[in-house]
């Protein structure tokens, strides 16, 4: 069974993504998440170990997590 913290994190993440989808660029989390994705994509393109799509996803995920846990 999942821990309550994980369930809360997943629920908060889903709600944040839904709100970002509805509000688009007007949502306060959209720009930081897109910026994190762009930074991750550049890092993925520069580093030989990962590709830019992996970097894009990782950067966006880290930015989203930091926005949710504030």
N, C-alpha and C positions, 0 to 999 in steps of 0.2 A: 504494500500500500504506500502511496506517495506521502511524503511529509507535508504538513500544512504550509511550510515556507515555499516548497516547490509548487504546490497548488496555487498559492497566492501569486507567486511570480508568473506562472503561466497565465492565470486569469488577468493579471495586470497587463501582461504583454499583449494578450489578445485584445483587450479593451483599448490599449494604446494604438495598436495597429489599425483597428476598426476606426478609431477617431481620426487617425492620420489619413485614412482612405476617404473618409467623409469630408473632412475639412481641407484636405490637400495642403497647399503651401501656407495656408493661414494657421495651421496647427503649430504650436510652439516646438514640437519635437521633430517636425519634418526636415527642416534645414540642418540641424545638427546630425541627424541620422544620414542624410544624403552626403554631408561633408565627411562623416566617418567612413561611409562607403567609398567615397572618392579617394580619401587618404589610403584606405586599405587596398584599393585597386592599384594605385601607384606603387605602394609597397610590394604588392604581389607581382607587379610587372618588373620591378627592379630586382627582387630576390629570386635566385634561381630555384629555390626549393618549392615555392608555391606559384600558382598562376594568378592572373589578375581577377578571375571570377571568385576564386577562393578568398583572396584579399578583400574584394568588394563585399562579399557576404560577411566575413569576419569583422571588418571595420564597421559595417552597418549594425551588426549584432552587438558589438561592444558599445557603440554610441547609444543604441536603444536601451541596452541594459543600464547604462549609466544614467539615462534620463528617467527610467522607471524607478531606480533605487535612490533617487535624490530625496 
